[in-house]
Amino acid sequence: MWYLITLISGFSFTTADAFSKKESKRTSAIILAWVREAYALPFLLPLLLFIKIPELDQTFWIAIAICVVMDLITTFLYMKAIQIAPLSLTIPYLGLTPLFLLIIPTIILGETLSFLGIIGVILISTGTYALQLDRAKYGLFEPWLAIFKNRGSLFMFLIAISYSITATVGKMAIQHSSALFMTIVYFSLLAIGFTPFVIASTNGKVKLLVKHPSSYLKIGFVMAIMAVTHFSAIGMIQVAYMISIKRLSLLFAILYGWLWFKEKNIKERIIGGLIIIAGATCIAFA
């Protein structure tokens, strides 16, 4: 069940990205970042009527605070990345998240890599290289260096690191509450946190926040589905397992980029995405 729920979450997340990228032609990144959280609330808040409110402790609020602060930054970077660069060149870098789920515990806890984990690291590095294989003509290491030369790719690289932290801390919040309750509180706080920045960026023109309601509600709806399925699945299984399977959304992003936005160099990006997914799967079961 967690596997199916995770796939739904991944597909919903990528669909929200595609809707957001299309909307980014007429809406700023900061407003889109707010839309993804705020417009999900009409679909999430009614769930409070059907769930039990858990008793909350200090650990829950600390975990939520860490996740909200980090996601306020990463959500803006995420919207900026898909606004300035192709979906098929940015989203696949999220496949690096399971890699950091190995590296971060290794640094902090001194854990060692298994053989399967090492294979996963090699595959992810190879897949990342393949994403920008067309740049190899400029030099052997150019596909890797391109991460730092393309702002969209660099933002997504940083986001992958952040997600490896928030995924772990987010599960801690679920363990001290419940998946649905945590989801609702989390998105509500994100929407509240973004609001002052959005109002400041629009010089108080609040009407801009409801300028394209049908498009915004589509984004909010699929984000609500993503949120509920994401936190439900992550509460059922180890974080690395769930995140690795969710990264199948990389293929959806590449296909959206090809079919919807007519992006180029899709062959290399599909190959790179498949290799990254294979590496993430190895790490998940290491």
C-alpha positions as CSV (number, residue, x, y, z in Angstrom):
1,M,0.0,0.0,0.0
2,W,2.8,2.5,0.9
3,Y,4.3,1.8,-2.6
4,L,1.1,2.8,-4.4
5,I,0.5,5.8,-2.2
6,T,4.1,7.0,-2.8
7,L,3.6,6.7,-6.6
8,I,0.5,8.8,-6.4
9,S,2.4,11.4,-4.3
10,G,5.2,11.5,-6.9
11,F,2.9,11.9,-9.8
12,S,0.9,14.6,-8.0
13,F,4.1,16.5,-7.1
14,T,5.3,16.5,-10.7
15,T,1.8,17.5,-12.0
16,A,1.9,20.5,-9.6
17,D,5.3,21.4,-11.0
18,A,4.0,21.3,-14.5
19,F,1.0,23.5,-13.6
20,S,3.3,25.8,-11.8
21,K,5.8,26.1,-14.6
22,K,3.0,26.9,-17.0
23,E,1.6,29.5,-14.6
24,S,5.1,31.0,-14.1
25,K,4.9,32.8,-17.4
26,R,2.5,35.3,-15.8
27,T,3.0,34.8,-12.0
28,S,6.1,35.5,-10.0
29,A,8.0,32.7,-8.2
30,I,7.2,34.1,-4.7
31,I,3.4,34.1,-5.4
32,L,3.6,30.6,-6.9
33,A,5.4,29.4,-3.8
34,W,2.6,30.8,-1.7
35,V,-0.1,29.4,-4.0
36,R,1.2,25.9,-3.7
37,E,0.6,26.0,0.1
38,A,-2.3,28.4,0.5
39,Y,-4.5,27.0,-2.2
40,A,-4.1,23.5,-0.9
41,L,-5.8,24.5,2.4
42,P,-9.4,24.6,1.0
43,F,-8.9,20.8,0.3
44,L,-6.9,20.0,3.5
45,L,-8.7,22.0,6.3
46,P,-12.0,20.1,6.0
47,L,-10.2,16.9,6.9
48,L,-9.9,18.3,10.5
49,L,-13.6,17.4,10.8
50,F,-12.9,13.7,10.3
51,I,-9.7,13.1,12.2
52,K,-8.8,12.9,15.9
53,I,-6.6,15.8,17.1
54,P,-3.5,14.2,18.8
55,E,-1.8,15.3,21.9
56,L,1.2,17.4,20.9
57,D,4.6,17.6,22.7
58,Q,7.7,19.7,22.4
59,T,9.3,17.4,19.9
60,F,6.5,17.9,17.4
61,W,6.7,21.7,17.5
62,I,10.5,21.7,17.2
63,A,10.3,19.3,14.2
64,I,7.6,21.4,12.6
65,A,9.5,24.6,13.1
66,I,12.6,23.2,11.5
67,C,10.7,21.9,8.5
68,V,8.7,25.1,8.0
69,V,11.7,27.4,8.1
70,M,13.7,25.2,5.7
71,D,10.8,24.8,3.3
72,L,10.0,28.5,3.2
73,I,13.4,28.9,1.6
74,T,13.4,25.8,-0.5
75,T,9.9,26.2,-1.9
76,F,10.9,29.7,-3.2
77,L,14.1,28.2,-4.7
78,Y,12.0,25.4,-6.2
79,M,9.6,27.8,-7.9
80,K,12.5,29.9,-9.2
81,A,14.3,26.8,-10.5
82,I,11.4,25.5,-12.6
83,Q,10.7,29.1,-13.7
84,I,14.1,29.7,-15.2
85,A,15.2,26.2,-16.4
86,P,13.6,23.2,-18.2
87,L,11.6,20.7,-16.0
88,S,13.6,17.8,-17.6
89,L,16.9,19.5,-16.5
90,T,15.9,20.5,-12.9
91,I,13.5,18.0,-11.4
92,P,15.8,15.0,-12.0
93,Y,18.3,16.4,-9.6
94,L,15.9,15.6,-6.8
95,G,17.0,12.0,-7.4
96,L,20.1,13.0,-5.4
97,T,18.1,13.1,-2.2
98,P,18.5,9.4,-1.3
99,L,22.3,10.0,-1.8
100,F,22.3,12.6,0.9
101,L,20.1,10.4,3.1
102,L,23.2,8.2,3.2
103,I,25.8,10.9,3.4
104,I,24.3,12.9,6.2
105,P,24.0,10.0,8.7
106,T,27.5,8.9,7.7
107,I,28.9,12.3,8.7
108,I,26.9,12.7,11.9
109,L,26.7,9.0,13.1
110,G,29.8,7.5,11.5
111,E,27.8,4.9,9.6
112,T,29.5,3.0,6.8
113,L,28.2,2.3,3.3
114,S,27.2,-1.2,2.3
115,F,28.3,-2.6,-1.0
116,L,24.8,-2.0,-2.5
117,G,25.0,1.6,-1.1
118,I,28.3,2.2,-2.9
119,I,26.8,0.9,-6.1
120,G,23.9,3.3,-5.6
121,V,26.3,6.2,-5.2
122,I,28.1,5.3,-8.4
123,L,24.8,5.0,-10.3
124,I,23.5,8.3,-9.1
125,S,26.8,10.1,-10.0
126,T,26.6,8.4,-13.4
127,G,23.0,9.4,-13.9
128,T,23.7,13.0,-12.9
129,Y,26.5,13.0,-15.5
130,A,24.1,11.7,-18.2
131,L,21.5,14.4,-17.5
132,Q,23.9,16.9,-19.2
133,L,25.7,14.5,-21.5
134,D,25.4,17.0,-24.3
135,R,27.9,19.2,-22.5
136,A,30.6,16.6,-22.6
137,K,31.9,18.0,-25.8
138,Y,33.1,21.0,-23.9
139,G,35.1,18.8,-21.5
140,L,35.0,15.4,-19.6
141,F,33.9,17.0,-16.3
142,E,31.6,19.6,-17.9
143,P,28.3,17.7,-17.3
144,W,29.0,17.7,-13.5
145,L,30.3,21.2,-13.5
146,A,27.2,22.3,-15.3
147,I,25.2,21.8,-12.1
148,F,27.0,24.9,-10.7
149,K,26.8,26.9,-14.0
150,N,23.0,26.5,-14.5
151,R,21.1,28.3,-11.7
152,G,18.1,26.1,-12.0
153,S,20.2,22.9,-11.6
154,L,22.1,24.5,-8.7
155,F,18.9,25.4,-6.9
156,M,17.6,21.9,-7.3
157,F,20.9,20.4,-6.1
158,L,20.6,22.5,-2.9
159,I,16.9,21.6,-2.6
160,A,17.8,17.9,-2.8
161,I,20.1,18.4,0.3
162,S,17.3,20.2,2.1
163,Y,14.7,17.6,1.3
164,S,16.9,14.9,2.8
165,I,16.8,16.8,6.1
166,T,13.1,17.8,6.1
167,A,12.0,14.3,5.1
168,T,13.7,12.9,8.2
169,V,12.6,15.6,10.6
170,G,9.1,15.5,9.1
171,K,8.8,11.8,10.0
172,M,9.7,12.7,13.5
173,A,6.8,15.2,13.6
174,I,4.5,12.4,12.3
175,Q,5.6,10.0,15.0
176,H,4.6,12.7,17.6
177,S,1.2,13.4,16.1
178,S,-0.4,11.8,13.0
179,A,0.2,11.9,9.3
180,L,-3.0,13.9,8.4
181,F,-2.8,16.3,11.3
182,M,0.9,17.0,10.6
183,T,0.1,17.7,7.0
184,I,-2.6,20.2,7.7
185,V,-0.6,22.0,10.4
186,Y,2.5,22.0,8.2
187,F,0.8,23.5,5.1
188,S,-1.1,26.0,7.2
189,L,2.1,27.3,8.8
190,L,3.9,27.4,5.4
191,A,1.0,29.5,3.9
192,I,1.1,31.9,6.9
193,G,4.9,32.1,6.8
194,F,4.8,33.0,3.1
195,T,2.0,35.6,3.3
196,P,4.1,38.6,4.6
197,F,6.7,38.1,1.9
198,V,4.1,37.8,-0.8
199,I,2.3,40.9,0.3
200,A,5.6,42.8,0.5
201,S,6.6,41.6,-3.0
202,T,3.3,42.8,-4.5
203,N,3.4,46.1,-2.7
204,G,0.2,45.2,-0.9
205,K,-1.7,44.4,-4.1
206,V,-3.7,41.5,-2.5
207,K,-5.8,41.1,-5.7
208,L,-2.8,39.5,-7.4
209,L,-3.2,36.5,-5.0
210,V,-6.6,35.7,-6.5
211,K,-5.9,36.9,-10.1
212,H,-6.0,33.4,-11.7
213,P,-8.2,31.4,-9.2
214,S,-8.9,28.4,-11.5
215,S,-5.2,27.9,-12.2
216,Y,-4.2,28.4,-8.6
217,L,-6.9,25.9,-7.4
218,K,-5.6,23.3,-9.8
219,I,-2.1,23.7,-8.3
220,G,-3.5,23.6,-4.8
221,F,-5.6,20.5,-5.4
222,V,-2.7,18.4,-6.7
223,M,-0.5,19.7,-3.9
224,A,-3.1,18.6,-1.3
225,I,-3.1,15.1,-2.8
226,M,0.7,15.1,-2.8
227,A,0.9,16.2,0.8
228,V,-1.6,13.7,2.2
229,T,-0.1,10.8,0.3
230,H,3.5,11.9,1.0
231,F,3.1,12.1,4.8
232,S,0.9,9.0,4.9
233,A,3.4,6.9,3.1
234,I,6.4,8.2,5.0
235,G,4.7,7.3,8.2
236,M,4.4,3.6,7.0
237,I,8.0,2.9,5.9
238,Q,11.6,4.0,6.3
239,V,12.3,7.5,4.9
240,A,14.9,6.3,2.4
241,Y,12.6,3.7,1.0
242,M,9.7,6.1,0.5
243,I,11.8,9.0,-0.9
244,S,13.5,6.7,-3.4
245,I,10.3,5.4,-4.8
246,K,8.8,8.9,-4.9
247,R,11.7,9.9,-7.1
248,L,10.1,7.9,-10.0
249,S,8.4,11.3,-10.4
250,L,11.6,12.3,-12.2
251,L,10.4,10.3,-15.2
252,F,7.0,12.1,-15.1
253,A,8.9,15.4,-15.1
254,I,11.0,14.5,-18.1
255,L,7.9,13.4,-20.0
256,Y,6.0,16.6,-19.0
257,G,9.0,18.6,-20.2
258,W,9.0,16.7,-23.6
259,L,5.2,16.5,-24.3
260,W,4.0,19.8,-22.7
261,F,6.9,22.2,-22.9
262,K,8.7,20.8,-26.0
263,E,12.0,20.6,-24.2
264,K,15.1,19.3,-26.0
265,N,17.8,16.7,-25.2
266,I,15.1,14.4,-23.7
267,K,16.9,11.2,-24.6
268,E,19.9,12.0,-22.4
269,R,17.6,13.1,-19.6
270,I,15.5,10.0,-19.7
271,I,18.6,7.8,-19.6
272,G,20.0,10.0,-16.7
273,G,16.8,9.8,-14.8
274,L,16.5,6.0,-15.1
275,I,20.1,5.6,-13.9
276,I,19.5,8.0,-10.9
277,I,16.3,6.0,-10.0
278,A,18.3,2.8,-10.2
279,G,20.9,4.2,-7.9
280,A,18.3,5.6,-5.5
281,T,16.7,2.1,-5.3
282,C,20.0,0.5,-4.5
283,I,20.5,3.0,-1.7
284,A,17.0,2.4,-0.4
285,F,17.5,-1.3,0.0
286,A,21.2,-1.1,1.1
